[in-house]
Amino acid sequence: MRTLDSPWTLGGHPLPNRLVLAPLAGIGNWFVRLQARRYGAGLAVSEMVSSFGVKHGDARTHREFLRIHPDEHPVSIQLFGHDPDVMRAAAATVAEAGADLIDLNMGCPVRKVCKTGAGASLLDDPDLAVAIARGAREGSGLPVTVKLRSGQRPGERTGAHLARRLVEEAGVAGISFHPRHASQQHKGRPDYALAAELVEALDAPVMISGGIADEERALEAFERTGAAAVMLARGSLGNPWRFERLLGRRAETPTPGEVVEELHWVIDRAEEHLGVERAGRYLRKFYPWYADTLGLSKGQREALVTAPTTAAARAAAEGLATPSGDALAVATL
Ligand SMILES: Cc1cc2nc3c(=O)[nH]c(=O)nc-3n(C[C@H](O)[C@H](O)[C@H](O)COP(=O)(O)O)c2cc1C
């Protein structure tokens, strides 16, 4: 029987299990990826990074987006863009920065990205998509994977067709498949039957993404699609314990003390990454995830989710941890 904790190989990299942290824009930096790895994820993919930003040597892109922690290998950096030559150069820089794999974004439905010809708009331009993937592979010498969707609009299967061409013509090592249409954004039921067809037809491993909100859904997606691995996205936010639970390494939900301790770890790492002031602003989107994991009511979470600074967030978090670590009910995972 296939299990989530069994090893596999992606682009020549041995991976210890079938759990992958999905790319998450504005979120999947080195410490979020490192966190996922600490809790057992076999592979973590970065937030999407502009190939143009990388090629044109934007200092912040390099310092922040291409930062890789020594303990997070193997790591995949996701690039987006619409120009094969720019992608080739950017991929070379990503390889120099120490990435083990490159993932290409051909699924992002956001207008700002699509109107440049990148992201999901590549589903409608398979020749260009193949040239971009080839450029990334040749430029970096690394295995390249591509994350894509079923199509732009309901009823389309352009993503599945493109996946085949990417593997056959561009030598792509694997496909991350999010079987929702770009027009659905991140809502609606993912089409796992279509994903199962792709798994069957493709001569490369498929990682399934979409709708993996909890452990039950992760197992359902893994079993129903036959995919090589499952990608945790929104379901992992503020809840790295899901990786441990899916790997059978723990049964119980985290205590409030554990959640608060983890939140301190996140705040420390964010300060290290961005400096105290920027970290305070950046982390505002993170706090509600931890408040959800703690199962806090509106009143209980107020001080944390409105914390204007990291110091205020630390103080609010302290108020939530109890010496015994069990006074608050932690949300069911
Ligand atoms: C806030 C957010 C940011 C995302 N950023 C990216 C990204 O940078 N690259 C990408 O390929 N997909 C991105 N996605 C899509 C996710 O990787 C994933 O495919 C999607 O959330 C579906 O999985 P889920 O339903 O389990 O959350 C993003 C999704 C969300 C919610």
The ligand as a Tripos MOL2 file, in Angstrom:
@<TRIPOS>MOLECULE
LIG
   31    33     1     0     0
SMALL
NO_CHARGES

@<TRIPOS>ATOM
      1 C1         -2.0330   33.1860   -0.3460 C.3       1 LIG1
      2 C2         -1.7110   32.2140   -1.4500 C.ar      1 LIG1
      3 C3         -0.5470   32.3870   -2.1810 C.ar      1 LIG1
      4 C4         -0.2360   31.5050   -3.2160 C.ar      1 LIG1
      5 N1          0.9250   31.6760   -3.9050 N.ar      1 LIG1
      6 C5          1.2800   30.7950   -4.8770 C.ar      1 LIG1
      7 C6          2.5230   30.9300   -5.5610 C.ar      1 LIG1
      8 O1          3.3360   31.8260   -5.2940 O.2       1 LIG1
      9 N2          2.7990   30.0160   -6.5330 N.ar      1 LIG1
     10 C7          1.9350   28.9940   -6.8470 C.ar      1 LIG1
     11 O2          2.2440   28.1870   -7.7260 O.2       1 LIG1
     12 N3          0.7630   28.8290   -6.2000 N.ar      1 LIG1
     13 C8          0.4390   29.7030   -5.2120 C.ar      1 LIG1
     14 N4         -0.7360   29.5300   -4.5270 N.ar      1 LIG1
     15 C9         -1.5450   28.3300   -4.7650 C.3       1 LIG1
     16 C10        -1.2040   27.2450   -3.7430 C.3       1 LIG1
     17 O3          0.1230   26.7620   -3.9000 O.3       1 LIG1
     18 C11        -2.1850   26.0530   -3.8450 C.3       1 LIG1
     19 O4         -2.0750   25.4890   -5.1240 O.3       1 LIG1
     20 C12        -3.6170   26.5040   -3.5980 C.3       1 LIG1
     21 O5         -3.7030   27.2800   -2.4170 O.3       1 LIG1
     22 C13        -4.5600   25.3090   -3.5200 C.3       1 LIG1
     23 O6         -4.3040   24.5350   -2.3890 O.3       1 LIG1
     24 P1         -5.2560   24.5770   -1.0790 P.3       1 LIG1
     25 O7         -6.6760   24.5890   -1.5890 O.co2     1 LIG1
     26 O8         -4.8880   23.3030   -0.3300 O.co2     1 LIG1
     27 O9         -4.8910   25.8320   -0.3400 O.co2     1 LIG1
     28 C14        -1.0990   30.4140   -3.5250 C.ar      1 LIG1
     29 C15        -2.2690   30.2690   -2.7830 C.ar      1 LIG1
     30 C16        -2.5870   31.1310   -1.7630 C.ar      1 LIG1
     31 C17        -3.8410   30.9300   -0.9750 C.3       1 LIG1
@<TRIPOS>BOND
     1     1     2 1
     2     2     3 ar
     3     2    30 ar
     4     3     4 ar
     5     4     5 ar
     6     4    28 ar
     7     5     6 ar
     8     6     7 ar
     9     6    13 1
    10     7     8 2
    11     7     9 ar
    12     9    10 ar
    13    10    11 2
    14    10    12 ar
    15    12    13 ar
    16    13    14 ar
    17    14    15 1
    18    14    28 ar
    19    15    16 1
    20    16    17 1
    21    16    18 1
    22    18    19 1
    23    18    20 1
    24    20    21 1
    25    20    22 1
    26    22    23 1
    27    23    24 1
    28    24    25 2
    29    24    26 1
    30    24    27 1
    31    28    29 ar
    32    29    30 ar
    33    30    31 1
@<TRIPOS>SUBSTRUCTURE
     1 LIG1         1 GROUP 0 **** ****
